Amino acid sequence: MREKSMADCKQKPGVIAPIVDLKRCEGKGDCLDVCPENVFEIRRIDEADYLALGLMHRVKLRVHGMKVAYTPNADACRSCGLCVTACPERAIKLARIA
């Protein structure tokens, strides 16, 4: 993991949150490895999320072990953007919390 200083962070926690596109995520964990705020976890996709996907995306998830990234600590995000850059599937975007 890259060491970060507070100067690298763009926001206070709770302003911006990472949004994971479950149609793209393959659960490789690059986001988990680079996030200095421990925002992410890689785990088996929730059944409701799985059933909401189309057939092709469900097949893709099965091939990739049914694992995706979730953001249980999204309120800790400081908008450094490392997760967005690290994700090989480009499945993560940062969005302002409403």
Backbone as a printed PyTorch tensor [residue, N CA C, xyz], in Angstrom:
tensor([[[  0.8400,  -1.1750,   0.0000],
         [  0.0000,   0.0000,   0.0000],
         [  0.8870,   1.2400,   0.0000]],

        [[  0.5070,   2.2190,  -0.7690],
         [  1.2450,   3.4750,  -0.8490],
         [  0.9480,   4.3170,   0.3870]],

        [[  1.9850,   4.8730,   0.9730],
         [  1.7980,   5.7650,   2.1120],
         [  1.2770,   7.1040,   1.5990]],

        [[  0.3050,   7.6530,   2.3210],
         [ -0.2890,   8.9220,   1.9240],
         [ -0.1820,   9.9190,   3.0580]],

        [[ -0.1040,  11.1490,   2.6980],
         [ -0.1680,  12.1980,   3.7000],
         [ -1.5610,  12.8090,   3.6430]],

        [[ -1.9350,  13.5250,   4.6720],
         [ -3.2470,  14.1750,   4.6880],
         [ -3.3760,  15.1550,   3.5320]],

        [[ -2.2590,  15.6930,   3.0290],
         [ -2.3010,  16.6420,   1.9270],
         [ -2.7700,  15.9870,   0.6250]],

        [[ -2.5980,  14.6390,   0.5100],
         [ -3.0240,  13.9340,  -0.6890],
         [ -4.5470,  13.8070,  -0.7830]],

        [[ -5.2280,  13.8840,   0.3510],
         [ -6.6730,  13.7060,   0.3780],
         [ -7.3630,  14.9820,  -0.0820]],

        [[ -8.4550,  14.7820,  -0.8270],
         [ -9.1310,  15.9180,  -1.4370],
         [-10.3290,  16.4150,  -0.6430]],

        [[-10.8740,  15.5800,   0.2430],
         [-12.0800,  15.9440,   0.9810],
         [-11.9950,  15.4560,   2.4190]],

        [[-12.8570,  16.0020,   3.2400],
         [-13.0590,  15.4520,   4.5750],
         [-13.8910,  14.1810,   4.4270]],

        [[-13.8100,  13.2480,   5.3580],
         [-14.6520,  12.0550,   5.2890],
         [-16.1350,  12.4220,   5.2660]],

        [[-16.9250,  11.6470,   4.5190],
         [-18.3640,  11.8510,   4.4740],
         [-18.8660,  12.7640,   3.3800]],

        [[-17.9890,  13.3090,   2.5580],
         [-18.4010,  14.1990,   1.4680],
         [-18.5310,  13.4140,   0.1610]],

        [[-17.5720,  12.5470,  -0.0880],
         [-17.5020,  11.7470,  -1.3120],
         [-17.5020,  10.2770,  -0.9140]],

        [[-18.1520,   9.4340,  -1.7330],
         [-18.1430,   7.9900,  -1.4770],
         [-17.8370,   7.2460,  -2.7720]],

        [[-17.1190,   6.1290,  -2.6800],
         [-16.8900,   5.3080,  -3.8600],
         [-18.1390,   4.4890,  -4.1800]],

        [[-18.4630,   4.4220,  -5.4580],
         [-19.5970,   3.6400,  -5.9400],
         [-19.0230,   2.5240,  -6.8070]],

        [[-19.3490,   1.2780,  -6.4710],
         [-18.8460,   0.1180,  -7.2010],
         [-19.9250,  -0.3670,  -8.1600]],

        [[-19.5760,  -0.4590,  -9.4380],
         [-20.4680,  -1.0080, -10.4600],
         [-20.3280,  -2.5270, -10.4240]],

        [[-21.3210,  -3.2050,  -9.8640],
         [-21.2510,  -4.6580,  -9.7000],
         [-21.2960,  -5.4010, -11.0280]],

        [[-21.6910,  -4.7250, -12.0870],
         [-21.6670,  -5.3470, -13.4150],
         [-20.2440,  -5.4530, -13.9490]],

        [[-19.3600,  -4.6120, -13.4310],
         [-17.9690,  -4.5990, -13.8910],
         [-16.9990,  -5.2440, -12.9100]],

        [[-17.3020,  -5.1530, -11.6270],
         [-16.3740,  -5.6120, -10.5870],
         [-16.1510,  -7.1180, -10.6780]],

        [[-14.8790,  -7.5190, -10.5740],
         [-14.5020,  -8.9330, -10.5660],
         [-13.8930,  -9.3420,  -9.2320]],

        [[-13.9510,  -8.4700,  -8.2450],
         [-13.4940,  -8.8070,  -6.9040],
         [-12.0150,  -9.1030,  -6.7750]],

        [[-11.2000,  -8.4800,  -7.6040],
         [ -9.7560,  -8.7500,  -7.5750],
         [ -9.0590,  -8.1580,  -6.3560]],

        [[ -9.6480,  -7.1230,  -5.7530],
         [ -9.1160,  -6.5870,  -4.5100],
         [ -8.0950,  -5.4840,  -4.6400]],

        [[ -7.8490,  -4.9780,  -5.8350],
         [ -6.8860,  -3.8830,  -5.9790],
         [ -7.3200,  -2.6670,  -5.1610]],

        [[ -8.6260,  -2.4040,  -5.1080],
         [ -9.1520,  -1.2750,  -4.3330],
         [ -8.8470,  -1.4620,  -2.8460]],

        [[ -9.0130,  -2.6750,  -2.3780],
         [ -8.7440,  -3.0110,  -0.9860],
         [ -7.2780,  -2.7580,  -0.6410]],

        [[ -6.3980,  -3.1050,  -1.5610],
         [ -4.9580,  -2.9670,  -1.3390],
         [ -4.4900,  -1.5200,  -1.2720]],

        [[ -5.1200,  -0.6280,  -2.0300],
         [ -4.6180,   0.7490,  -2.1070],
         [ -5.3400,   1.7400,  -1.1990]],

        [[ -6.5090,   1.3780,  -0.7080],
         [ -7.3110,   2.3390,   0.0710],
         [ -6.6960,   2.5810,   1.4490]],

        [[ -6.2930,   3.8210,   1.7330],
         [ -5.6890,   4.1250,   3.0370],
         [ -6.7280,   4.2470,   4.1590]],

        [[ -8.0100,   4.2830,   3.8060],
         [ -9.0610,   4.4750,   4.8090],
         [ -9.8570,   3.1960,   5.0920]],

        [[ -9.4530,   2.0620,   4.5120],
         [-10.1390,   0.7800,   4.7160],
         [-11.6290,   0.8450,   4.3980]],

        [[-11.9400,   1.4630,   3.2700],
         [-13.3270,   1.6290,   2.8480],
         [-13.9040,   0.3290,   2.2870]],

        [[-13.0780,  -0.4970,   1.6520],
         [-13.5570,  -1.6510,   0.8840],
         [-13.4420,  -2.9760,   1.6170]],

        [[-14.2860,  -3.9110,   1.1940],
         [-14.1340,  -5.3150,   1.5420],
         [-14.5150,  -6.1290,   0.3120]],

        [[-13.8430,  -7.2540,   0.1360],
         [-14.1540,  -8.1630,  -0.9660],
         [-14.8630,  -9.3520,  -0.3470]],

        [[-16.0680,  -9.6460,  -0.8630],
         [-16.8300, -10.7710,  -0.3390],
         [-17.8060, -11.2780,  -1.3990]],

        [[-18.4460, -12.3640,  -1.0680],
         [-19.4450, -12.9400,  -1.9560],
         [-20.5630, -11.9230,  -2.1750]],

        [[-21.0040, -11.8080,  -3.4050],
         [-22.0690, -10.8670,  -3.7360],
         [-23.3500, -11.2410,  -2.9940]],

        [[-24.0480, -10.2450,  -2.4970],
         [-25.3320, -10.4670,  -1.8310],
         [-26.3280, -11.0280,  -2.8390]],

        [[-27.2030, -11.8890,  -2.3780],
         [-28.1650, -12.5340,  -3.2740],
         [-29.0390, -11.5230,  -4.0060]],

        [[-29.5100, -10.5020,  -3.3060],
         [-30.3600,  -9.4920,  -3.9490],
         [-29.6060,  -8.7630,  -5.0610]],

        [[-28.3360,  -8.4370,  -4.8290],
         [-27.5260,  -7.7770,  -5.8600],
         [-27.3000,  -8.7150,  -7.0390]],

        [[-27.0600,  -9.9750,  -6.7400],
         [-26.8310, -10.9740,  -7.7850],
         [-28.0780, -11.1260,  -8.6600]],

        [[-29.2310, -11.2460,  -8.0420],
         [-30.4710, -11.4420,  -8.7990],
         [-30.8620, -10.2130,  -9.6120]],

        [[-30.3750,  -9.0430,  -9.2170],
         [-30.6770,  -7.8100,  -9.9580],
         [-29.8590,  -7.6880, -11.2460]],

        [[-28.8240,  -8.5110, -11.3890],
         [-27.9770,  -8.4750, -12.5820],
         [-28.5940,  -9.2870, -13.7060]],

        [[-28.2420,  -8.9420, -14.9300],
         [-28.6750,  -9.7120, -16.0900],
         [-27.9210, -11.0290, -16.1750]],

        [[-28.3900, -11.9150, -17.0240],
         [-27.8200, -13.2510, -17.1640],
         [-26.3220, -13.2190, -17.4610]],

        [[-25.9020, -12.4050, -18.4060],
         [-24.4810, -12.3650, -18.7800],
         [-23.6040, -11.9140, -17.6120]],

        [[-24.0740, -10.9460, -16.8420],
         [-23.2970, -10.4790, -15.6960],
         [-23.2550, -11.5400, -14.5990]],

        [[-24.3320, -12.3030, -14.4350],
         [-24.3350, -13.3970, -13.4610],
         [-23.3310, -14.4730, -13.8540]],

        [[-23.2860, -14.8000, -15.1390],
         [-22.3230, -15.7970, -15.6210],
         [-20.9000, -15.2970, -15.3670]],

        [[-20.6460, -14.0450, -15.6910],
         [-19.3150, -13.4580, -15.4720],
         [-18.9230, -13.5510, -13.9900]],

        [[-19.8610, -13.2440, -13.1020],
         [-19.5750, -13.3250, -11.6740],
         [-19.2460, -14.7520, -11.2460]],

        [[-19.9440, -15.7080, -11.7830],
         [-19.6630, -17.1110, -11.4450],
         [-18.2380, -17.4810, -11.8650]],

        [[-17.8400, -17.0290, -13.0420],
         [-16.4830, -17.2990, -13.5280],
         [-15.4430, -16.6880, -12.5880]],

        [[-15.7560, -15.5480, -12.0060],
         [-14.8200, -14.8330, -11.1380],
         [-15.0410, -15.1310,  -9.6580]],

        [[-15.7090, -16.2330,  -9.3540],
         [-15.8060, -16.6830,  -7.9680],
         [-16.8790, -16.0240,  -7.1270]],

        [[-17.8050, -15.3030,  -7.7500],
         [-18.9290, -14.6670,  -7.0430],
         [-18.4740, -13.6020,  -6.0370]],

        [[-17.2730, -13.0630,  -6.2060],
         [-16.7400, -12.0560,  -5.2880],
         [-16.8110, -10.6730,  -5.9290]],

        [[-17.1780,  -9.6880,  -5.1170],
         [-17.2080,  -8.2910,  -5.5510],
         [-16.7380,  -7.4080,  -4.4040]],

        [[-16.5070,  -6.1560,  -4.7190],
         [-16.1260,  -5.1710,  -3.7020],
         [-17.3740,  -4.4810,  -3.1670]],

        [[-17.4410,  -4.3880,  -1.8510],
         [-18.4700,  -3.5910,  -1.1870],
         [-17.7680,  -2.4970,  -0.3890]],

        [[-18.5190,  -1.4700,  -0.0220],
         [-17.9400,  -0.3140,   0.6720],
         [-18.6160,  -0.1060,   2.0320]],

        [[-18.3670,  -0.9890,   2.9890],
         [-19.0180,  -0.8440,   4.2960],
         [-18.5560,   0.3930,   5.0690]],

        [[-17.4070,   0.9280,   4.7140],
         [-16.8750,   2.1150,   5.3960],
         [-16.8030,   3.3080,   4.4470]],

        [[-17.7880,   3.4240,   3.5670],
         [-17.7830,   4.4950,   2.5670],
         [-17.7180,   5.8840,   3.1970]],

        [[-18.2630,   6.0270,   4.3930],
         [-18.2510,   7.3360,   5.0510],
         [-16.8520,   7.7650,   5.5070]],

        [[-15.8730,   6.8550,   5.4170],
         [-14.4830,   7.1990,   5.7550],
         [-13.6970,   7.7020,   4.5440]],

        [[-14.2670,   7.5880,   3.3470],
         [-13.5660,   7.9780,   2.1150],
         [-13.1680,   9.4530,   2.1600]],

        [[-11.9180,   9.7120,   1.7780],
         [-11.4080,  11.0820,   1.7280],
         [-11.0950,  11.5200,   0.3000]],

        [[-11.6140,  10.7770,  -0.6680],
         [-11.5500,  11.1590,  -2.0770],
         [-10.1290,  11.2430,  -2.6370]],

        [[ -9.2670,  10.3120,  -2.2400],
         [ -7.9030,  10.3240,  -2.7870],
         [ -7.8860,   9.8050,  -4.2320]],

        [[ -8.8560,   8.9540,  -4.5830],
         [ -8.9520,   8.4420,  -5.9510],
         [ -8.0760,   7.2460,  -6.2660]],

        [[ -7.3470,   6.7260,  -5.2890],
         [ -6.4680,   5.5870,  -5.5480],
         [ -7.2500,   4.3540,  -5.9970]],

        [[ -8.4370,   4.1540,  -5.4470],
         [ -9.2450,   2.9980,  -5.8270],
         [ -9.6780,   3.0820,  -7.2840]],

        [[-10.0470,   4.2640,  -7.7150],
         [-10.4770,   4.4660,  -9.1020],
         [ -9.3430,   4.1210, -10.0590]],

        [[ -8.1590,   4.5850,  -9.7490],
         [ -6.9830,   4.3310, -10.5780],
         [ -6.5620,   2.8680, -10.5430]],

        [[ -6.6790,   2.2320,  -9.3880],
         [ -6.1940,   0.8580,  -9.2180],
         [ -7.1170,  -0.1910,  -9.8380]],

        [[ -8.3850,   0.0950,  -9.9720],
         [ -9.3520,  -0.9110, -10.4240],
         [ -9.1360,  -1.2530, -11.8980]],

        [[ -8.7390,  -2.5070, -12.2000],
         [ -8.4880,  -2.8790, -13.5950],
         [ -9.7560,  -2.9430, -14.4460]],

        [[-10.9120,  -3.0860, -13.7990],
         [-12.1790,  -3.1550, -14.5420],
         [-12.8500,  -1.7930, -14.6760]],

        [[-12.2520,  -0.7720, -14.0860],
         [-12.8550,   0.5670, -14.0550],
         [-14.2750,   0.5170, -13.5020]],

        [[-14.4180,  -0.2050, -12.3910],
         [-15.7350,  -0.4200, -11.7790],
         [-16.0430,   0.5610, -10.6510]],

        [[-15.1170,   1.4780, -10.3550],
         [-15.3080,   2.3820,  -9.2230],
         [-15.3310,   3.8290,  -9.6830]],

        [[-16.3120,   4.5600,  -9.1740],
         [-16.3950,   5.9970,  -9.4040],
         [-16.5760,   6.6620,  -8.0470]],

        [[-16.1490,   7.8940,  -7.9430],
         [-16.3690,   8.6630,  -6.7290],
         [-17.5500,   9.6010,  -6.9610]],

        [[-18.4590,   9.6530,  -5.9960],
         [-19.6500,  10.4850,  -6.1340],
         [-19.8940,  11.2570,  -4.8310]],

        [[-20.4030,  12.4520,  -4.9910],
         [-20.7480,  13.2680,  -3.8260],
         [-21.9440,  12.6430,  -3.1160]],

        [[-21.8640,  12.5750,  -1.7980],
         [-22.9600,  12.0330,  -1.0100],
         [-24.0610,  13.0850,  -0.9210]],

        [[-25.2830,  12.6710,  -1.2000],
         [-26.4090,  13.6150,  -1.2220],
         [-26.8100,  14.0720,   0.1580]]])
